[in-house]
Amino acid sequence: MAKKYSQFKAALVMAKASLIATLRSPTSVVFALLFPVIFVTVFGAMVDSTAVKLKIRLSPQSDSTSPMYAAIKAVSIFDLAYGSDSAAMLSDLKKGRIAAVLYLHPPLVVSGAPQFRTDLLGSSAVADKMPLIRAALQAAAVQVNRQILPGQSAPATIREITIPGRIYRQIDFILPGQLGFSLLMAGVFSSAFLLFNLRHTLVLKRIYVTPVSRAAILSGELISRLLFQVICFMIITALGYFAFHFTLVNGLLTFMEMLLLSVFGLVIFMGIGFIISGMIRNESSIAPVANTLTVPQILLCGLFFPIDNYPVWLRSFCELLPLTFFVDGLRKIAFEGLHIWQIPWQLGGLIVWGVLIAALSIRSFKWE
């Protein structure tokens, strides 16, 4: 009786051969490792002095009839909105999701003159933004004092309160984006070119006459890319952690959960590469098609700057892209300390994309 062929061993052999080919490929090493390392080093060493929109939330009890409300609302760098849940706002403040919470007191009459007090609640998580917020609020108070109530002794005042929180550094935003960049480029480009070359050189046709299944081939390629990305992942994360104090809230556990989430991203991005290789008949067409699918995600998915600055219609589209789900998930796990089961929106989005892309990959697979 003939011995049953082991698809698992076949997948491991394919993984070994693919990993060796990947490590020998300058393109794979440059896009998956060298570029992210350069970006992490450059952005990690930069001082974050960009004047972007700052999320300022008003406590539910704030007085919107206060002159300070109109003056603060006119500050162009503030993204001002009322909060509905004080506990949630405090949590967001500690995690650096918002820049400050304001409480505008109702007018208080002292010696016949109204007093307009404003409480500024900040956190050490956004300590780098507090000087800018403080200066803008002081300017608003001066405007109220001089224009609205001239001749009175400083009726508008600011009281600052700081609560403890994690320090949110620029590297905490940049590094997850570069991990996503590495995974995207390695998954799409390497898989597309490798599978196309295997088909073009008739290697897949030779494998076709063996008992090796399509699932074993795709699994072998997935294992290969996973091993390669683990190496890149460790190097990039170690650089950010030891050189620029990248935040890993729960240490090794956080790192392992980030790595687990990367498996979902890898399935999606490799699947895109498989689909491209199955559709394209000419090797010179792979790069343009791959760039068409990857470059918009690099620009729109918050790798280098927050998507919160985009218009609402564009932001809604960006939030549904697979790279956005992946990078947002990494940031929540790394800085906020959430576990992978505590990010259902990001995890669910990756699972949906993964199932869809995996089905299309298997369907588009061709032996020759």
C-alpha positions in Angstrom: 0.0 0.0 0.0 1.4 3.4 -1.0 2.4 5.7 1.8 0.2 8.8 2.1 2.0 12.0 1.0 2.5 14.5 3.8 1.2 17.9 2.7 2.6 19.4 5.9 6.2 18.3 5.0 5.6 19.7 1.5 4.6 23.0 3.0 7.7 23.1 5.2 9.9 22.4 2.2 8.2 25.2 0.2 8.6 27.5 3.2 12.3 26.8 3.5 13.0 27.4 -0.2 10.9 30.6 -0.2 12.6 32.0 2.9 16.0 31.4 1.5 14.9 33.2 -1.8 13.5 36.1 0.2 16.6 36.6 2.3 18.7 36.6 -0.9 16.4 39.2 -2.5 17.7 42.7 -2.1 14.2 44.1 -2.9 12.6 42.2 -0.1 15.2 43.2 2.4 15.1 46.9 1.3 11.3 47.3 1.4 10.5 45.1 4.4 13.4 46.1 6.7 15.7 48.9 5.5 13.1 51.5 4.6 11.1 51.0 7.9 14.4 51.2 9.9 15.3 54.4 8.2 11.8 55.9 8.8 11.8 54.8 12.4 15.2 56.4 13.0 14.4 59.6 11.2 11.0 60.2 12.8 12.0 58.8 16.2 14.9 61.4 16.4 12.7 64.3 15.3 11.2 66.7 17.7 7.4 66.8 17.3 6.6 70.4 16.7 3.9 70.0 14.1 0.9 72.3 14.6 -2.0 69.9 13.9 -5.6 69.9 15.1 -5.7 69.3 18.9 -8.7 67.3 20.2 -10.2 69.4 23.0 -13.3 68.2 24.8 -15.7 70.2 26.9 -17.2 68.7 30.0 -20.9 68.1 29.8 -21.6 70.8 32.4 -19.6 73.5 30.6 -21.4 76.8 30.0 -21.7 77.5 26.3 -23.0 81.0 26.9 -19.7 82.1 28.5 -17.6 84.5 26.4 -14.7 82.1 26.8 -16.6 79.5 24.8 -16.8 81.7 21.7 -13.1 82.8 22.1 -11.9 79.1 22.5 -14.1 78.0 19.6 -12.4 80.5 17.4 -8.9 79.0 18.0 -8.0 77.4 14.7 -5.8 74.6 16.1 -8.6 73.3 18.4 -10.9 70.5 17.4 -13.6 71.5 20.0 -16.6 69.3 20.9 -18.7 68.5 23.9 -18.1 65.2 25.6 -20.9 63.1 26.9 -19.2 60.7 29.4 -16.8 62.2 31.9 -15.2 58.8 32.7 -14.6 58.1 29.1 -13.0 61.5 28.6 -10.6 60.9 31.5 -9.7 57.6 30.1 -9.1 59.0 26.6 -7.0 61.8 28.2 -4.8 59.4 30.1 -4.2 57.4 26.9 -3.4 60.5 24.8 -6.5 60.1 22.5 -7.5 63.7 23.3 -5.3 66.7 24.2 -7.3 68.3 27.0 -10.6 68.6 28.8 -12.1 72.0 29.6 -14.7 73.0 32.1 -16.2 76.4 31.5 -17.7 77.6 34.8 -21.0 79.5 34.8 -20.4 83.3 35.4 -19.6 84.1 39.0 -20.4 87.7 40.2 -17.7 89.1 42.5 -18.1 92.7 43.7 -20.7 93.3 41.0 -18.4 92.1 38.2 -18.7 88.8 36.4 -15.9 86.3 36.5 -15.4 83.6 33.9 -13.3 80.7 35.1 -12.0 77.9 32.9 -10.5 74.7 34.2 -7.9 73.0 31.9 -7.5 69.3 32.6 -4.4 67.9 31.0 -2.3 64.7 31.2 1.3 63.7 31.1 0.4 61.6 28.1 0.1 64.8 26.1 2.6 66.9 28.0 4.3 68.0 24.8 1.1 69.6 23.6 0.2 71.4 26.8 2.4 74.6 26.2 0.6 75.1 22.9 -2.9 74.6 24.5 -2.0 76.8 27.5 -0.8 79.6 25.2 -3.9 79.4 23.0 -6.2 79.5 26.1 -4.3 82.5 27.6 -4.7 84.3 24.3 -8.4 83.6 24.3 -8.6 84.9 27.9 -6.8 88.1 27.0 -9.2 88.6 24.1 -12.2 88.3 26.5 -10.6 90.6 29.0 -9.7 93.3 26.5 -12.5 93.2 24.0 -15.6 91.8 25.7 -15.1 93.2 29.2 -12.8 96.2 28.8 -11.6 98.0 32.0 -12.2 95.1 34.3 -9.5 93.3 36.2 -8.9 90.0 34.4 -12.5 88.6 34.6 -11.4 85.5 32.5 -9.0 83.2 34.2 -7.5 79.7 33.5 -6.8 77.1 36.1 -4.6 74.1 35.0 -4.9 70.6 36.4 -2.7 67.7 35.4 -3.5 64.1 35.9 -1.0 61.2 35.5 -0.8 59.3 32.2 1.6 57.6 29.9 3.9 59.9 27.8 2.8 59.7 24.2 5.9 60.1 22.0 6.1 60.5 18.3 7.7 57.0 18.0 4.5 55.5 19.5 2.6 56.7 16.4 5.3 56.2 13.8 6.6 52.7 14.6 3.3 50.8 14.2 2.9 52.5 10.9 6.3 51.3 9.8 5.5 47.8 10.9 2.4 48.0 8.7 4.5 49.4 5.8 7.0 46.5 6.1 4.2 43.9 6.2 2.4 45.5 3.2 5.4 45.8 1.0 6.9 42.4 1.8 3.5 40.7 1.5 2.3 42.2 -1.7 5.5 42.7 -3.8 7.5 39.7 -2.7 4.5 37.2 -3.0 3.5 38.6 -6.4 6.9 38.4 -8.0 7.8 35.1 -6.4 4.7 33.3 -7.5 4.8 34.8 -10.9 8.4 33.7 -11.4 7.6 30.2 -10.2 4.9 30.0 -12.8 7.0 31.6 -15.5 9.9 29.3 -15.0 7.5 26.3 -15.0 8.4 25.3 -11.4 4.7 25.3 -10.5 3.9 23.2 -13.5 6.4 20.6 -12.3 5.0 20.7 -8.8 1.5 20.2 -10.4 2.3 16.6 -11.3 3.4 15.9 -7.7 0.9 15.2 -4.9 1.5 18.7 -3.5 -1.8 20.6 -3.1 -2.4 24.3 -3.7 -3.1 24.8 0.0 0.4 23.3 0.8 2.1 25.7 -1.6 0.2 28.8 -0.2 0.8 27.6 3.4 4.5 27.2 2.7 4.7 30.7 1.3 2.8 32.0 4.3 5.1 30.3 6.8 8.1 31.6 4.9 6.8 35.2 5.0 5.9 34.9 8.6 9.4 33.8 9.6 10.9 36.7 7.5 8.5 39.2 9.0 9.2 38.0 12.6 12.9 38.8 12.0 11.9 42.3 10.6 9.4 42.8 13.3 11.9 42.1 16.1 14.5 44.4 14.6 12.2 47.3 14.0 10.5 47.0 17.4 13.8 46.6 19.2 15.2 49.7 17.5 12.2 51.7 18.6 12.1 50.3 22.1 15.7 50.6 23.1 16.7 53.7 21.0 13.6 55.9 21.2 11.6 54.5 24.1 8.7 53.0 22.1 5.9 52.0 24.5 5.2 48.4 25.1 2.7 48.6 28.0 2.8 44.9 29.0 6.3 44.2 27.8 6.8 40.8 26.1 3.0 40.0 26.2 2.3 43.2 24.2 5.0 42.2 21.7 3.6 38.7 21.3 0.0 40.1 20.8 1.3 42.6 18.2 3.0 39.7 16.5 -0.2 37.6 16.5 -2.1 40.5 15.0 0.6 40.6 12.2 -0.5 37.1 11.1 -3.9 38.5 10.1 -2.2 41.4 8.2 0.2 39.0 6.5 -2.6 36.8 5.2 -4.3 39.8 3.7 -1.3 41.4 2.1 0.2 38.1 0.8 -3.3 37.3 -0.6 -3.2 40.6 -2.5 0.1 39.6 -4.0 -1.2 36.1 -4.9 -4.2 37.7 -6.7 -1.9 40.1 -8.6 0.3 37.2 -9.7 -2.7 35.3 -10.9 -4.1 38.2 -12.9 -1.0 39.5 -14.5 0.5 37.9 -17.7 3.6 40.2 -18.0 6.2 40.6 -15.2 6.6 44.3 -16.1 3.0 44.9 -15.1 3.3 43.6 -11.6 5.0 46.7 -10.1 2.4 49.2 -11.5 -0.5 47.1 -10.4 1.0 46.5 -7.0 1.8 50.2 -6.5 -1.7 51.1 -7.5 -3.0 49.0 -4.5 -0.3 49.8 -2.0 0.6 53.5 -2.4 -3.0 54.8 -1.7 -3.0 52.7 1.5 0.4 54.1 2.6 -0.9 57.6 2.1 -4.4 57.1 3.5 -4.0 54.7 6.4 -2.3 56.9 9.0 1.3 55.6 8.6 2.9 59.0 8.8 0.2 61.3 10.1 -3.2 60.9 11.7 -6.2 60.3 9.5 -8.3 62.5 11.8 -7.1 65.5 9.8 -8.9 64.2 6.7 -12.4 65.3 5.7 -15.1 63.2 7.1 -16.0 61.5 3.8 -12.4 60.5 3.2 -11.8 59.4 6.8 -14.8 57.1 6.6 -13.2 55.4 3.5 -9.8 55.2 5.1 -11.1 53.5 8.3 -12.3 50.6 6.2 -9.0 49.8 4.6 -7.1 46.7 5.8 -3.9 48.6 6.6 -5.9 51.0 8.8 -7.4 48.2 10.8 -3.9 46.7 11.2 -2.0 49.8 12.2 -4.8 51.1 14.5 -4.8 47.7 16.2 -1.0 47.7 16.8 -1.2 51.2 18.3 -4.0 50.2 20.7 -2.2 47.1 21.8 1.2 48.8 22.2 0.4 52.1 23.8 -3.1 51.7 25.3 -2.3 48.2 26.7 -5.4 46.6 25.2 -5.4 42.9 24.6 -6.1 41.5 21.1 -9.7 40.5 22.1 -10.3 44.1 23.3 -10.1 45.5 19.8 -13.1 43.9 18.2 -13.5 46.5 15.5 -9.9 46.2 14.2 -9.8 42.4 14.6 -13.2 41.9 13.0 -12.2 44.1 10.0 -9.0 42.1 9.5 -10.9 38.8 9.7 -13.4 39.9 7.1 -10.7 41.1 4.8 -8.7 38.0 5.4 -11.5 35.6 4.5 -12.3 37.6 1.4 -8.7 37.9 0.2 -8.0 34.2 1.0 -10.9 33.0 -1.0 -10.0 35.2 -4.0 -6.3 34.1 -3.7 -7.2 30.4 -3.9 -9.6 31.0 -6.8 -7.1 33.1 -8.8 -4.2 30.6 -8.3 -2.9 29.2 -11.6 -0.4 26.4 -12.1 0.8 27.9 -15.5 
